[in-house]
Amino acid sequence: MDKGYVQAVGRRKEAVARVRIIKGQGPMTINGKPIAEYFKGPINQKAYQRPFELTNSLGRFTATIKVLGGGASSQLGATVHGIARALEQLDKENYRPLLKSAGLLTRDPRVRERRKYGLAHAARAKKQSPKR
């Protein structure tokens, strides 16, 4: 942490979150907005605070996050992944086992299935049968 911050990248589906964790208490921001305003609701709040709660570091660090691509849910997943990766860099021997067992360091490999040409307009849709 010689630069004053730790940097990590989190990904989920098409979303990419670039996370910087800084020591000290302050407002967490995503794309310049407060995190509570960007991800509304208690369920989302619980999700992005989970890495901090697992490592008992809630309130000790603040984060600035830039996230692009994907929808709201995948952006939240990318943010959580990025926060977990950044915390892991801070203290590998103590934080890594906690985050790893919770499954926060694993990149979710599920992505949108591509559309196949010659068929209908969705990935698994089939052409309509011309019977009758």
TILUM-811814 format. One record per residue (C-alpha): residue in one letter; x, y, z. Coordinates in steps of 0.1 Angstrom, whole numbers, plus 5000, padded with zeros to 4 digits. Layout:
TILUM-811814
aXYZ ...
***
This chain:
TILUM-811814
m500050005000 d502950234992 k500750444968 g498150504996 y495650264980 v495249904967 q493749844933 a491849544919 v489449454891 g486249264896 r484149104868 r480648954864 k478948884830 e479749194809 a480349424839 v483849534849 a484549714882 r487849884890 v488149914927 r490550124948 i490650074986 i492050345008 k492750325045 g490550545066 q486850615069 g485050805042 p482150785017 m482350494993 t481650614957 i480750444925 n481250644893 g481250964914 k477950884932 p477550754968 i477350374968 a473950384987 e472550594959 y473950384931 f472850044946 k469650114964 g468049884989 p469149685020 i469849365000 n472249534977 q473849715007 k474349385025 a475949244993 y478649514989 q479449525026 r479849145029 p483649135021 f484249405047 e482049215073 l483848885067 t487249045073 n486049255102 s487149575084 l483849755080 g484550125086 r488350085084 f488550125046 t486850335020 a486650254983 t486350444950 i484950234923 k484450284885 v482150024869 l481049994833 g479049744812 g476349504822 g473149554842 a472649664878 s472849304892 s476049224873 q477649554883 l476949474919 g478549134915 a481549284898 t481849544926 v481749274953 h484349064934 g486649374930 i486349474967 a487149114978 r490249104955 a491449434968 l491049325004 e492949004997 q495949214985 l495949405017 d496449095040 k496848775021 e497348525050 n494448655071 y491848775046 r492248525017 p490948215036 l487848405048 l487048545013 k487848224995 s485548005017 a482748255012 g483248224974 l483948594969 l487248554951 t485948324924 r484948494892 d481448374882 p481948214848 r478248234837 v477848474807 r475148534782 e474748264756 r475248384720 r472548394695 k472748134667 y472248244631 g469548094610 l467248044640 a464848274658 h465848584677 a467048424710 a469848194719 r467747884723 a464647964703 k463847734674 k462247814641 q458447794640 s457147474624 p455147534592 k452547264599 r448847324592 
***
